[in-house]
Amino acid sequence: MPDTVLWFRRDLRLADHPALHAAAQAADGGRVLALFVLDDRLLNASGAPRVRWLLRSLQALRAATDGALVVRHGNPANVLPDVARELGAASVHVTADAGPYGRGRDEAVERALEVPLVRTGTPYAVGPGSVTKGDGTPYQVFTPFSKAWTAHGWPAPAGDPPPGLRWARTVDSADLPAEPDLDGVELPDVGERAALQRWREFRDDALDRYADDRDRPDLDGTSQLSAHLKYGEIHPRTLLADLAGRRSKGAQTFRSELCWREFYADVLWHHPESAREYLRPEYARLGYDEPGDGFDAWREGRTGYPFVDAGMRQLRATGWMHNRVRMVTASFLVKDLHVEWQHGARHFLRWLRDGDLASNNHGWQWVAGSGTDAAPYFRVFNPVGQGLRFDPDGAYVRRWVPELAHLHGAAAHEPWEHDDGYAHDYPRRIVDHAEERAEALRRYESVRRR
Ligand SMILES: Cc1cc2nc3c(=O)[nH]c(=O)nc-3n(C[C@H](O)[C@H](O)[C@H](O)COP(=O)(O)OP(=O)(O)OC[C@H]3O[C@@H](n4cnc5c(N)ncnc54)[C@H](O)[C@@H]3O)c2cc1C
């Protein structure tokens, strides 16, 4: 009977796994080898929180396969042919990768293999590249994309692992490497079981309030599923199937947020260069400042703007930042400090546990005005006004900025208004927001006129 290989990548789960079903079916009663390849190209590009998340997720997957997961270290274009030969495999199965590096890597592996590489499914409900306008061109704007995405639809979840599945245990595995030092970052529970548990808690306790609470960083109002989704510990199809019978505004808004993830993956699929370059090239000419002391203050959460500093410190303490605060901190870097978005995007990818090229770099481009749906460049977030609006009692700021913990209520957002505002050495504002806003608009106008 032919054995097959299931090469895990961003699909570190056993339930709702179409490629696992395809591997078992092709084995036709034979065994499936569960394989993960530690690829230095990806490991070196990932920050410590993501590497630790990955290693813990692999531990969970190894336990879920009763120890059968084989881990190898090396270039997949060398490792896969070796493993397939050692096993005598008839085929290698994967969930298709839609990212620029993954697509190229898979083509190289396919060329190197003597047996077929079979792609089944993607990490998305609708595969990137599948939804296009009537004339075949890609969508550049979210709302029409989301309508076409809904109309396209997606299959039902693939259910439990195939009955009678037998794991191959005849190929040697390397040990998992030691976990990197996280310099104080605390991660939540990792793995498929933790992902499902988090989803169920959120679904039962917070989903109905999501439309109202999702913009409030002082509340536990969002799912915190992003890193679980990033590593495929849960598939969006599972979430969408659960949402299908729910009519609440919260459920609808949550579905729409999942669609943003799919939209950005689609944009990156069509424009792989947009991971690094401006989607709207005219923004490259805007005139930016080199990252200097202001950039360091931003990274370290000491800009003197409490909402910005709280976000940057939340990032360093947890490897996660609330979406509203991601937008405000990103805007502060690009429009108050006039630093190009790529510098900020790299810092986020270094520290975010959910760091994802499509969602991160297009989130940054959206804020910078150079991406899809461009938030008009002249709409500059006011870091104080945003704090007062979305953290009205100052609880979020007090949680992450201890130098302001003595200020009550909304006072935490404006220490300069209080005699004891700087009693605990909170830094003074490094720039004047009104002046820098005007400067950002001047630079923008100069590009528009050209
Ligand atoms: C500058 C910037 C950088 C970002 N970087 C990343 C990143 O590296 N990785 C990442 O997953 N998301 C990123 N986002 C999007 C968003 O901030 C996070 O997905 C969200 O905060 C994750 O928390 P959650 O799981 O509690 O979200 P929830 O509010 O519970 O949303 C559910 C899921 O929907 C998806 N989602 C929600 N909002 C967005 C969005 N704006 N864009 C794309 N997908 C979304 C995520 O998969 C999320 O887990 C970024 C946004 C900005 C503005």
The ligand as a Gaussian input file, in Angstrom:
#p B3LYP/6-31G(d) Opt

LIG

0 1
 C       -0.617000      48.499000      11.183000
 C       -1.352000      47.193000      11.320000
 C       -0.648000      45.982000      11.360000
 C       -1.328000      44.766000      11.460000
 N       -0.603000      43.590000      11.482000
 C       -1.254000      42.388000      11.526000
 C       -0.526000      41.160000      11.492000
 O        0.708000      41.138000      11.375000
 N       -1.230000      40.004000      11.588000
 C       -2.591000      39.978000      11.697000
 O       -3.167000      38.888000      11.788000
 N       -3.297000      41.116000      11.684000
 C       -2.686000      42.319000      11.624000
 N       -3.406000      43.486000      11.656000
 C       -4.872000      43.411000      11.665000
 C       -5.506000      43.404000      13.068000
 O       -4.956000      44.422000      13.851000
 C       -5.310000      42.064000      13.791000
 O       -5.708000      41.001000      12.957000
 C       -6.151000      41.989000      15.056000
 O       -5.820000      43.055000      15.920000
 C       -5.908000      40.665000      15.745000
 O       -6.592000      40.595000      16.961000
 P       -7.857000      39.660000      17.119000
 O       -7.539000      38.281000      16.686000
 O       -8.348000      39.827000      18.525000
 O       -8.879000      40.324000      16.094000
 P      -10.458000      40.223000      15.985000
 O      -10.990000      41.595000      16.090000
 O      -11.020000      39.222000      16.910000
 O      -10.680000      39.764000      14.474000
 C      -10.805000      38.379000      14.109000
 C       -9.808000      38.055000      13.034000
 O      -10.087000      38.805000      11.860000
 C       -8.854000      39.161000      11.207000
 N       -8.730000      40.613000      11.182000
 C       -9.285000      41.514000      12.023000
 N       -8.974000      42.779000      11.650000
 C       -8.189000      42.668000      10.554000
 C       -7.548000      43.610000       9.702000
 N       -7.661000      44.940000       9.887000
 N       -6.784000      43.146000       8.693000
 C       -6.662000      41.818000       8.465000
 N       -7.266000      40.880000       9.238000
 C       -8.013000      41.293000      10.265000
 C       -7.732000      38.545000      12.038000
 O       -7.406000      37.294000      11.499000
 C       -8.386000      38.394000      13.404000
 O       -7.805000      37.384000      14.190000
 C       -2.749000      44.725000      11.544000
 C       -3.449000      45.949000      11.518000
 C       -2.763000      47.161000      11.396000
 C       -3.547000      48.434000      11.371000

